[in-house]
Amino acid sequence: MHAPNTRSLTFSRVVALALIALVAGGLAFLRFGTGDDTVSVPSGAKAGDLFLESCDYATEDGSYAADCGTLVVRENPADPQSKLIAVPVTRIRAVSGARTSLQASASRPHRTSTDGREPIFRLEGGPGLTNMKFPLASRYVTDRDVVLVGYRGVDGSVRLDCPEVDSALKHATDLLSEQTFRAYGDGFRACADRLTDEGYDLGQYGLSRQVDDMEAARKALGYDRIDLLSESAGTRTALIYAWRYPQSIHRSVMIGANPPGHFLWSDETTDEQIARYAELCAQDDGCRERTDDLAATMRRTADDIPGRWFFLPVDEGAVQVFSFYGMMETTPETPLNAPAAIDSWLAADDGDASGFWFQSLLADVAPMPFVWGQYAAAARLDADAAAEYFSAPDRTPGPDLARAATAFSWGGGQLDDGWPAAPDEDEYDRVRTSNVETLLIGGELDFSTPPQVAKRELLPYLPNGHQVVLPGFGHSLTFWNDQADAGTHLVTTFLSNGRVDDSRYVPQQVDFTPDAPFPALAKGIAGAMVGLALLTVLSLLGLARRVHRRGRVGRKASATVRSLYAVVLGLGGWFLGVLVAITTMPSVPLDDALLNVLSIGVPVGLGIYLAWMDRAWSSRTKSAGLVAAVAGAFAGTWLGIHAAEDLLSLVTGIAGAIAGANLLLILLDMSRAGSREPRATPASDEQRPPLALPTGVGRP
C-alpha cells in the first residue's frame, strides 16, 4: 500500500488531456468549422443580378479555373413584389480561355465559350438532388464553358428540407404498408404547412421555375444560346426549357430521358426489361447454371419472400424497392447494381435469404439523399398520372418491382395531395413538340427510364431528334462510368455539329457475377455484428473478473483499454444495440439518439471505468468513478453523433464517448490528488514481509 501521487497534473494526465482536447477540437471542427456555404441575397441586389468571383472547381481530372457566385431572382417571377431569393452559379471556364480574367469577361458580353462553342448547362437528375456537383465537367471544358445553376429549393437561399418525411421513413417497419404511406403523406403535409407558415410560396419551386432561373443565368452571363446536358429527372427540366425558351437552346443531350407521366413506372415495361435480363442470363454460363428462366425465378421468389434470415428480419417491401433501384444500373462501379440484385434473388430461390436481409438493412442505414420539398414540387408535374395510377383497382403493392417502387416513391398515392400544386403544372403534364436538335441516349437495360418509352412517347415529338440505345447499359451512372471516352465523344460530337457518332462503343456484356455479392456482404456484416457484440460483452465480463481477482487492471492494460480498445467496445456496443433494435424494436430508427447514446455510451463508460478503478478504494470513490465514466461517455456520445452525419457519426460518437469518460475520470483523479486514501499496488517479492514460522519449526 502507498499514498497516491499528490500532484494534480502529472505527465500522463497532461498527455491524456491534450489528446482529449484534440478529439474535442476535431469534433467541434466537424460540427461548426466546415464553413458556411449558405447562399444569401447580397445587400442592395435586385432581380437578375449575378455576382461572380474567381474560384477553382474540383473535377475527376483536377481543379479548373471557374467563376463562382450568386444569381438573384424573385420567388415568383410574375410578381414584381415577390421577395428575392438567391441560387448559386458556377461557370467552369473552357481550358482555351482559362487565362481570361473575370474583370475582362465582365466588361463585354460573353456570347459563347471562348473559342465560339456554346456553353453546356448541366442538369442533374433526382429530383431533390443538388445541381452543383459535376466532377465530370473536365470531360467537356476543353473548348467550351460548363455552367451549373443551382436548383431553387435545394441549392439556394431557400432549402425545402422536410425532416417530417425523413422521420416517417425512418420509423417505418414495412416500406409498403398503409401505415407507412399515411405517415409519408402526413409528413409532406406537415412540412408544407410549416414552410408555408414560414412565408414560402411552395408553388414557385417546381421545375418550370428552375428553368426560369437558368434562363436568367444565361442572360446574366451574356450567352446567346446554350447547350443542355441533362440526365434522368433532369431531362424533364430540359424538356420544359426547350418548350419555354426554344430560341435560347442550341442543342440538347438527354441521358435517360424521362417524358411526362414517368415519375411512375409501368408494370409492362418493367416486365420487358426483366425479360431482356432473362435472355442475357440464358447466354451467360454462370447465370444459366443457376436458373432455367430468370424471369420465372424472380416471379416465383417474389411470391414467397421469407420474413427472416435466421433471427434477422427481412422487410419484403424494402427488398422489392431496393431491387428495383438496383436493377437500374449495370455498372459494377456502384454497389447497388443489377447483377448484385439478381444474385440475391437467385440465392433466395436456392434457400439463402441473406441478400434480401442485406437489402432490408440498406433501407435502415442508407441515407435518403433527397431534399424532400423539391422532390415533391418536381413530382407534382405527374400528379394527374399518379391519381389515375393509384385509383385503378389493381394498383396495390404486391410482388411486382415497378409497382413497389412507384408505391414507395408516391407513398401509395399520398404525395398526390400532400404538396401544393404549381400554378402552371398543367402546362407541362404532356409532351409538346420541340424543334430543338435533341439526342436521346438510353441504356437498353435501364429500369428507371427505359429507352422504348422515350422512343414511343417522346421521339415522335422531336422533328430534329435522334436516339441512341446502348446495349448492355443501364441508367445514367452506367453511361458515365462505362466506356467513358466513347460517351464523351458521342456527346461532344453531337453538340459540336449535330452528328450522331456512337462508333467508339464496343459491345458490352453484363457480368452476372457481381464484384460484391449481397449474400457475401450480408454474412460478413452479420458475422461482424454478432461477433463484435459478443466480444464486447465478454470483454466487460473479463475486465470485471480481473479487477475482482487482482484488485485492478495493470497500468499498460488500463491505458490500452481506456484508449484503443475502447473503440472496439463502442463499435461492439453499437452493433449490439442495432441487433436488439432491428429484432425487437423495428420502428426505432438506427440513428435514434437515445439508441446510439445507450449502445455506445454504456460499454465505453463501463470499460473505461473498470480499467480505471481499484478494488481497494472506498465505495464512495468507486461510485463517483462509475457515475463520472458513464455520464462522460453519454455526454461525449451525444456530442459526437451530432458532430457528423450518416455512418461518420458512429465514428465521432465513439470518439466522443472515449474522450468524455476519460475526461471526467481525470478530473475526478485531480480532485482526489493529495487525499490520504490508500491505493493498492502489487507488491514485489522484496517488499513482501517474511513468513512467520511457528515456534520450534526450522530453528536450532
N, C-alpha and C positions, 0 to 999 in steps of 0.2 A: 504494500500500500504506500502511495506517496501523494503529496498535495498537488493539485493541478497547477498548470502554468498561470502565474498571476498577471501576465501581460495580456492586455486586451487584443492587441494587434501583433500576432505572430507572423512569421514569414509565410506560412502555409495559408493563413487566413487572408493575408493581403493578396496572395496569388488567386485564391478562390474568389474573393470579392472582385478582383479585376476581371476574371473570366465571367462572373455573373453580370458585371456591368457591360461587358462586351456582348453577351447574349441579349441583355435588355436593350442595348443600343441598336442591335440588329433588328429586333422585333419592332422597336419604335420607328426605325427607318422604313421597314416594310409597311407599317401601318400609316405613317404620316410623311415619310421623306421621299416618296417616289415622284413627287412633283404634281402640280395641279394642271391637268390637261383640259380643264373645263373651258369650253368656248363661251365667250360672252360678247355682248354688243358693245363695241367701243363707244366711249363718250362722244356725243355730238354726231354720231353716224346717222345716215339716212338710208332708206331702202335702195338697194342697188350698189352700195359702196362695197369695194373689195380692198382689203388691207393685206398686203403681202410683204414678206421679208425673206431674205436668202436663208436657205437651210440645206441639209443633206437628207436624202431619203434612202433607207436601207433596203436592199434587194437581195435576191439569191446570188447575185454576182457582185456584191459590194455596194458601197454608197454612191449615189449620183447627186449632182447638183440639182437643186429644186428651189421652188418658191412656196412658202407655206404661209397661210393666213386665214382670214375670216371674211366671209360674204354675209352682208346684212340684207335680210329680206323681211317682208311682212308676213305675219302668221296667216292672214287672209289677204292674198294679193289683190282681191277685188274690192277691198275696203281700205280706203286711204287713212282711216282712223285706227286700223288694226295695229296691235303692238308689234314691235320689231323683235325678230329673233335672229340668231346667227348660226351658220353652218360652216364647218371648216372646208378649206380648199387647199389642195396640194397640186402643184404642177411640177412633174419631173421633167427636166429640160432635155431636149434632144442632145445627144452627145456632140453633134456637129455644131451646136450652138451653146455648149456648156459655158463658154467664156463670156457670153453676152451678159452684161451686168443687169441687175434688176432696175437700176436707175435708167439705163438706156432703153430697156424694154418698156418702161412706164412712160417714156417721153414720146412714143409713137405707137400707133396701132399695131398689134401683133396678129396680123391677118391669118397666118398659118404657122406651122412649126418652122424652124429656122431655115430649112432647105426647101420650103414650099409645100411640103406634105401636110395634109390635115392632121390635127392632133387627135389622139384617141381619148375619148371619155369612157372610163371603165365603170361598169355597173355590176356590183356583186349580187349574189342570189340571196337566199334566205326563205321568206322575208324575215325581218327582225335582226339582221346582221349588219355590222359596220361596213361602210363602203370606203374606208380609209386605209385598208391593209391590202396591198397588192405587191408582194415581193417579186412577182414575175414581171414587173414593169420593165426590168432590164432587157427582156426579150424584144422590146418594141421601141426603145429610145434611141436606137442608132440614128434614125433620120426623122423622128417625129416626137413631139411632146406627148406625155401621158398625163391626163388630168383626173384627179379624184375629187369629187364633190360629195361632202358628207350627206347622209340621209337624215332629213329632219325627223326628229323623234328618236334618233339613235345616236348620232354623232354631234349634234349641235348644242346650243344653249338650252334646248329642251330635250330631255330624255324620258321617254314614256315607260319607265320601269314599273312592273306590276308584281311586287312581292306577294300579293294576294294569290296570283296564279301559281307562282313558284311553290307557295305553301300548300296549295291544293294538290299539286302533283307529288310533292314530297311525302304527303301523308296518305297517298293512295295505296291501297293494298292490292288492287286489281285495276290496271290501266284502262280496262274496257268495261268496268262496271257502271251501272247507272248512278251509283253514289259518287264515283269519280267524275262522271260527266256533269252532275249537278254542282259539285264543288268547283269544277273547272269554269262553268258558266257563271256561278256566283262570284268567283274570283275576278273574272273580267268585268262583271257589272260593278263590283265594289271598287275596282281600280278606276273604271271610267267615271264613276260618281266622285271619287276622291280627286282625280285630276281635273274634272270639270269644276269642282268647288274651289280648286286652287287657281282657276282662271284660264284654263287651256281650252281652246276650241278644237275638240278632238276630230271634228270633221275635216280639219285642214292638214292632216298628217298622213294622207294616203299617197298612192303612187303618183297621181296627177300633180300633186304639189311638189313632189320630188323632181318631177320633170320641169316645173316652173323654176325651181332653184337652179337646175342645171342650165336652163336657158339663160337665166340671169348671170350665171358664171361665164357662159360663153360670151355674152355681150361685154361683161366687165373685163374679160381677158383679151377682147378685141379680135376674136376669131370670126371669120366669115362663115365657114362651115366646119363641121366636126365629123369624125367617125365615131361610131359606137361599138364597144366590145363588151357584150353582156353574157351572163350565164344564168341558167336556171330561172329563179323568180325574177332576176334582174332583166331577163328578156321581156317580161311583161312591161316593165318600165320603158325599155327600149321601144316596144311597140307603141306605147302611148306617146312617147316623144316623137316618133315618126308620124303619128296621126295628128298631133297638135301643132308641131313645128316642122313640117316636111322640108321647108326651104333651108332649115338650119343643118340638115343631115346630109352628108356626102355619101357615105356607105355605112352599112350596119352588119356586124357579125354576131350571130346568136348561137351560143353553145348550150345545147339542151333547151330548145325553145319551148315556152310554156304559153299556149294560146289561152284565151279567156275560157273560163269554166274548168280549168285543170289545176286549180289548187286542191282538187279532189282527184281520186284515182278510180279507174274503171276496172271492174272485175274481169271483163272480157279481154281488155288489153293486157292486164297483168297475167292472165292465163296464157296469152300469146307469148309473153316474154318467158314464162316458165317453160313453155313448150320449146322455145329456142334453146334454153339451157339443157333441156332433156335431150335434144338432138346432139348437142355438143358433148354431153355426158356419155351418150352411146358411142361416140367416136374416141373417147378417152379410155385407155386401158384400165387405169386405176378406178375411175368412176364407174365404168361398166361392170367391174367385178363386184361392186357394192350394191348395184340395183339394176334391174332389167328395164325399169321405166321410172326416171326421176320424178316426173310429174305425178304419177300414180303413188309413188312412195310418199311424196310430200302431202298429198291429199289424205292418204291413209293415216299418216302420223299426226296430221292436224286434227283428226277426229278423236285422237286419244293421247293428247299431250299430258304426260304424268304430272301430278301435283307436287311431287317431291323427288329429289335425288338424295337418297339415303334420308337424313333428317333435315336436309336443307330445302326450303320451299321453292317451288317453280311457279312464277306468275305467267299463266297462259297468255294473257294479253300482252305482256312485255315480250314474250317470245315472238309472237306474230308481228308486233310493231317493229322490234329491232331487227327481225329477219327481213322485213320489207326494206328498211333503211339500208341494211347490209347489202341486199340484192341490187341496190342502185349502182354500185361500183364494182368493177372487175379488177382494178389495180391492187396489187399487194402492198402498195405504199400507204394505204390507210388500213388500220386494224379491222375496221368494220367493213367487210367486203363480201362479195357473193360466194367465192369459194369457201370462206370460213363459215358463212351462214349455211350453205348447202351441206358442208361436212357435219355440222351439228344435227341437221335433220336426218342424215344417213346414219349417224351414230345413234340417235334416238330410236330410229327404226330397228336398230340392232340391239336395243335394250340399254344403251348408255345415254342417260339424260343429262350428263354433266354439262354439255354445251348449252343446253336450254337453261340450266341453272346459272351459267355464266351470263347469259343474256338478261336474265332476271336481275342479277347483281348489277349489270350495267344500268338498268333502269333506276336502281337505288343510288349509285355512286356517280354516274356520268352527269356532269352539269349540263343543263339546258342552256345553250348559248344565246337564246333569243331575247331581244327586248320586246316583251310581250305586247306592249301597246302598239308599236309599229307593225308587229306581226299581225295583230288583229285588224289594224287600219288597212293593210295591204290585202288581207284575205277577204275583207268586206266586198271587194270587187266581184267575188264569186258567190255572194250571199244568195242570189236567186237560184243559182245552180245547187247550192248546198240545201236550200229549203226543199227543192224538188227531190234531191237525193235522199234526204232523211225522211221525207213524207211517204216515200214508197214503202209498201207493206213488207217487202223482203229485205229492207235495208237495216238489218240488225247485226251487230257484231257477231261473227261466227268464225269457223275455220277457213278464213279467206284473208290473205295478206293485204290485198288492196282495201277491203272493207275495214280491216282492223286499223290500218294506217290512217284512212280517212276519218274513221270514228274518233281515233285519238287526236288527230290534228284539229278537228272541229268540236271536240267534246261531245260527240254524239249529236251534233247539231246545235248545242248550246251557244256556240260562238256566234251563230247566225244573228241572234238578237242581243248578244252580250256587249256589243260595242256600237257607238253611234255611226250612222251612215254618213258618207261624204256627200256633199251637195250634188256632185256631178258623177257619182259612181255608175249610174245607169247608162252613161255615155260610153263606157268602156267595158261593158259586160258581154260584148260580142265582137267578132272580128270585123275590122274595116279594111277596105282596100288601101294599100300603100304603094306608091311608085318608087320609094327609096330602094336603091340597089341593096339587096339583102342576101346574106349567106347563112343558111341554117346548117349547123353541124350537130349531128346526133350520134350517139352510140347505139349500135344495134341491140345491145342488151340492157339499155337504160330502163330501169323500172320507174324512175321519177318522171322523166319526160320522154316517153317512147317516141322514136322518130316517125313511126307510122301515123301518130296523131298529128304531128306537125305537117306531114305530107298531105294528110287528108283534110285538115281543118284550117291550116294557115297558108301553105304554099299557093293554093289557088287564088288567094287574095294579094299575092305579090307578083305583079306582072314582070318585075325585074328581079325575081327571086331565084335562088338556086339552093339545092340541098345536097349535102354530103353525108352519107351514112357510113360509119366506121365499123367494120366487122370486128367482133371480139371486144368492143369498147363498152363501158358503162356510162355513167353520168359525167359531170364536168370534172371531177377530180381525176378520173381516168384520162380525160383529154389532156389535162395539164401535166400529168405525171408520165404517161406512156408515150414514147416516140415524140418527145417534146420538140425536137428540131423539125420534124415533119409538120407538126401542128403550127409552129411559129411560121413556117414557110407558107402554109395554107392561108393563114390569117393575113400576113403582111402582103402576100401577092394579091389577094382579093382587094384589100384596102388600097393598094397602090394603083392597080389598073383594072380591077373588076374581073380578073381572070381567076377561074377556079382550078387550082393545081394541087391535087392530092397525090401526085405521083411519087412523093417521097415516103409514103406509108408502105409498109410491108404487111403481109397477112399476120394477124395477131391471134394467137391461140389462148384460150382460157386454161390456166393451170388449176385443175380441181384439187390439187394438194396444197392447202394453204400453208404459208410460212409460219403462222401462229394459230394452230387449230384451237378452237374454243374448248373442246373437251380436255386437251392437254393443259390449257391455261386454267381451266376450272379446277382440275385436280391439283395443279401446283398451288393455286391460290387457296383452295380449301385446306390442303395439307399444311401450308404455311400458317393459316389462321388457327387451325386446331393445334398444331404443334407449338406455335409461339404462345398461345393462350395457356396450354398445359405447362409449358416451360415456365411461364410467369408464376403460375400457382405453385409449382414445385419449388421454384427459386425462393419465393417468400417463405414457404414452409421450411426450406433448408436454412435460410438465414435465421429464422426464429429458433430452430433447433440448435444451431451453432451458438447463438447467444445464450440459450438456456444451459448448454453443456459447458461452454468455455467462459462465459461471462461477457464476452464481447467479440466482435469481428476484428481480425488483425488489422494493423494500420494500412498495409498495402491493399488488402481486400476491401477495406472500408472506402479508400479513395477510388478504387475501381468501381464499386457498386454505386457510389454517390455521383459518378460522372458517366463513364462509358456504359456500364451495364444497366444503368437506369433507363437508357434509350430502349434496350430490349424489354424492360419491364413496361415501359409506356406503350410500345408497339404491341406487345402481347396483351396488355390490358385492353387496348382499343379493339383488338381482334376479338377478345372475349366478349366485350360489350356489343360488338357487331353481331356475333353469333347469337347472343341472347336476344338482341333486338329483332333480327330477321326471323327467328324461330318462334318467339313468344309475343313480340310486340311489333307486328309488321306495319302498323300505322305510324310508328315513330321513325322520323327520317334519320338517316345515318349521320347527318351533320347537326343533329339536335345538340344544342349547347350543353344541356344537363347530361345527356348521354356521354358526350365527349369529356366533360369535366370529371364525371364519376369514373368512367372506364380508364382514363389516363391518370387522373389525379390520385386515385386510391392506390394502385400498385406502385407508382413512383413515390408517393409520400410514405407508404409503409416500408418500401425497400430502403429508402434513404434514412428513415428513422431507425430501422434495425441495424443498418451499417454504422450509425452514429452512437447508439445507446450503449451503456454499460450496466450490466445487471446489478452491480453493487451500488449504483446511485439510488437516491431516495425515490420513493414513489411519486413525490411531488415533481421532482426533476424529470423523471421519465414521462409522466403525464403531460408536463409542459412541452417536452420534446415531441411527443406524439401529436399534440394539437398543432404545434408550430409546423411540423413537417407536412402534415396532411393539409392544413389550411394554406400553407405556402404553395403546395402543389396544386390545390384547387384554384387559387388566385392566379398562379402562373399559367395554368392550362387555359383558363378563361381569357386572359390577356393574349395568350399565344394563338388561340384559334380565331381570334378576331383581328390578328395582325396580317392574315393572308386569306386566300380563298381556295376552295376546292381541296385537293389532296395535299397541297402545300401547307394548309392549315393544320394537318396532322403533325407534320414536322415541327412547325412553330409551336404547336400546343405542347408537344413532348419537351421541347427545349425550354419553354416557359415553366412547365411543371418542375423540371430539374432545377432550374435557376431559383424558382420561388421557394421550394422546400429547403434547398441548401442555404439560401439567404437567411431565412428565419432561424434555422438552427445555428448558423454562425453568430447571428445577433444574440441568440439565447446563450451561447457559449461565452460571448464577450460580456454579457451582463452577469454571468456567473464567475467571471475571472476574479481571483482574489478571495473567493469564498473558501471556507475551511472544509468543504465537503470532500472526503477522500475519494480517490479514483483508483480502482484496482487495476494492476498491471500484472502480467505473468512474471513470476519470479524466476531468476536464473538459478542454476544449481549452486552457485557460490553464495547466493543470497538466502538459500533455504537454511533454517536452523538445524543443528544436528539432532538426530533422533534421540529421545530419552530412553535409555535402556533400563530394564528392571534391575534392582539391586542384586548383585552377585552374578549377573549374566555378563559374560565377556570381560570380567575383571579378575585380576590375580588375587 
